[in-house]
């Protein structure tokens, strides 16, 4: 009689009794997370991952108590007689014939069922790092990605390595010389971490970023300039809309027949200073009520009612931190130049990766900045495909939203609505036009569910917050049950790889990024043990004031 026998088969679990664990194991280690092969009489086999085990004491034929290992394993898929692997737990004939530990070669063969032309590598099996775990690259990059994990779990390193691997596709990268392929990645970097990982990238900070205010849509303009809870907000919206629309028509240089078609949301230049001047004039307007015998006037309908609005406009216009958005330089830039800086097509400085450093962007305009760039990238992808002769998306984009919970939270606050709408549009419609979102967050429970529910590929790293754990478990597409209980116990750099692109759900160790992003922890003890360090405050203050 075999040392291992299937004693129960459930829709999402297989229960196995093992009398001699050494015989089952052979030379392979058996532990929680190991793979088992459960064969049947038709030469098919379930591949299952050990979820837990218990030890029971049962009487033997000799009347003595002997140990019986009761193993519970989660079915991941079926290997048929031709060796093809198909995900899902059904299809095993009754009764199961044999149980064995899946050998390293057998496990690798299953992972290698990914079409060689589509294989994309960035991780190895956590239980045995000699087993490579490729994903289907087309499914991985076309169906949105979620990378979640607590601080220090390795999210930035994981995302950096994935991007580095993408930029290495299609060429000989044994040499030290950098070369371009057709990868286009835009990273929203909130903590200036990615510069170190991508020295050849196109780096945009508040000093070099150009994001013209005249490209803002109505929702974004109102978010920037209007407080919705003010008594006069309706009048502010009305005069802002009228002044901007008139300004766009005034600056339009095309045919007169098209001038009347220009509206509030048209992506055309207008002069913010002229708009401010017109609003001031309305705030000071007095209407002449003179008669033939008496000269008189009265306050206009908006006289003195726009003081707060004007103060807010002037503060925004004069804030040097917002020069990238409202400064004089944005009046001279073209829409084409804006698109080129984000897609890597800057003349003489083409780059596969564009790192947009948002660490210097004031928090009050952070979500608005992300909203505008996301909307522009979606519209670029839409019109590119529309103009393509065969309808192909020949420059597909990956947009990486680091710390996404900071600008697309579940919160219903008006200041987040523009960014939430822009990113939700990418999540819901981007696949059709070749633009994919990678959502990276340490607080997944705080992110819009609409966005996360559209992600079909997950890298779930260590999560210690119970609310975040439960949220991720609900969203993960594979029915793994308690396997996801390992989320709080994963090591740094380990993840559960789950989704459409994965051959089967796997606990993997991600490759190290090289060069790595500058997201490592500060070595407090090492720094504190050094002799007293003298600080030069002048350059710090100058940079701060600037």
Secondary structure, DSSP 8 states (H G I E B T S, - for coil): --SEEEEEEETTEEEEEES-HHHHHTTS---TT-EEEEE-TTS-EEEEEEEEEEEEEEE-TTS-EEEEEEEEEEEEEEE-TT--EEESS----SS--EEEE--HHHHHHHHTTS-GGGEE--EEESS-TTSB--EEHHHHHHS-EEEE--TTSSHHHHHHHHHHHHHTTTS--SSSS----S--EEEEESSS-STTT-TTSEEE-TTT----GGG--HHHHHHHH--TTSTTHHHHHHHHHHHHHHHHHHH--S-HHHHTT--TT------HHHHHHHHHHHHH-EEE---SS---EEE-TTTTT-HHHHHHHHHHHH-GGGHHHHSGGGGS--HHHHHHHHHT--TT---SEEEEE-TTS-GGGHHHHHHHHHHHHHHHHHHHHHHSTT---TT-EEEEETTGGGTSBS---GGGHHHHHHHHHHHHHHHHHTEEEEEEES-GGGB-HHHHHT--EEEE-----HHHHHHHHHH-SS--GGGGGGGGG--TTEEEEEETTBSS-EEEEE---SS--S-----HHHHHHS------HHHHHHHHH-
